[in-house]
Amino acid sequence: METIPLSVAIITKDEEANIKACLQSVIFARQIVVVDSGSTDKTLAIAEEFGCDIYREGWHGFGAQKQIAIDSCTQPWILVVDADERIPPETAAVIKSIVASPDVATAGFTFPRKNYFQGRWIRHAGWWPDRILRLFKKVA
């Protein structure tokens, strides 16, 4: 599969049940960075199968862990995802077109995020669309 100049940043701890589907959904990225804070399951073995760049770090908090992952990214564009998230094919197509375009002046993009609670999509109370910055240009 041809990859695009995109790094994906993921933080993990014991995400064996989620990580494979997550990684499959971002396989189009040239680099996938996994920062793990002490998994005792097969999370890292699965990440190794996908050729991820793996970093082992003690837990510093969500923001700090994600920053460590972002700082480890080498590609000009960075996508931040959680291990239990998936990038749908339609979103992957948009990401590919953004990264491929030399004329993109915007430095970052938000995505509407669907939040599920007890197996149900929460569409009210400000939970939809829950927009969050996920795709951005790497700062030199």
N, C-alpha and C positions, 0 to 999 in steps of 0.2 A: 504494500500500500504506500502510495506517495504521501509524504507528510508535509505540513506547512510550517513556516517559521513562528511557531507558537510553543510556549512552555505552559504546562498545566501544573499548578501548585495544589497539593493535597496534604492535609495533616491527618494522621491516623493514630489509633490505639485500639487494638482488638476489633478490627473491621473486616474480619474474614468473611462474614456473611454479605458484605456490601461491596468490597473493593473490586472484585472481578467485573461486575456489571458497570461500575463507575469507569474503570480503566477501558473497557470495551467501548464505552460511549465517547472517549476522547482519544482513541487510537490514531487519529489523524494528526495529532500534535507531534512535533519533532522531538520534544523533551517532556517527560513527565517526572516531576519532583515529588517524592513522598518523604515527609518529615514525620517520623514515628516516635512516639513517646512511651515505648516499652511494651509493645504487643507481645502477648504470650501465646497467640494462636498462629494461624497460617498467613496472616496479613502480609508479612514481608516476603514470604516464599512466593505468594501470588504476584506481588509487585515485581519481584525479581524475574518471574516468567515473562512479564510484559516489558522488561528491559528498563524499568524505572531507575532514576537516580535516587538512591535511598540515603537518608540522613537520620541518624539516631540522636535524639535530643531528649533530655529530661523535660518534664512539663513546665512551661513558663507562662501558661495562660493562652487563651484562644488567639488573641491579637498578636502576641509575641511569636507563637508557633507559626502562624500564617506569615508573619514577616520573615521569619527564618526561611520558610519555603520560597517566598517571593525573592528574597535576596540570593537564593541558590539558582534561580532561573537564568538561562543564558540567551534565550531567544528574544527578538524585538517586541513580541506581544506576549502577554501573560493572561491566563485564564485561571481563576481561583474557583475550585469546586470542593464540596465536602464529599467524603467517601460514600455517603448514603444518597448522593445526588446523581442524576443521569443527565447527559446532554442529548435531547431528542434530535433525530436526524434533521428536522427543519431548522433547529437552532444551530446545529453543526454547519449546515449550509450557509447560514448567515455569517457565522464566525469565519468560515473559509473565505467568503467574499470580502469581508472587511479586511482580513489579514492580507489578501491578495491585491487589494487596491492600493496603488501608490498615491492616490489622491485623497485618502482619508485624513481629514484635518482634526477630527475629534480624537482626543487622547484616551477616552474611556467610555465604556458602554454599560448600561444597566440591563438586567433581564428581569422580567416578572417571574417571581418564584411562587410555585404552588406549595402551600403548607398543608400537611396532612396530620390529623389528630385522630387517634383511634380508628384508623383506616378511612377517614372521611376527609375530603378536601374542604378546608375552611375558606369560604368565599366572602365572608362578612367581617365586620369589626376591624377593618384595616388590614386584614391578612391577605387580601387579593386586590390588586396585584401588589405583592410585597417586592418592590423593586430594590435591587442591591447591585452595587458596582462589582462586576465580575471580570470584565475583559478590559485590559488597558495596555497602553504602550509602556515598555520598560524605560525607566528614567536612566539616562546615561551616567 
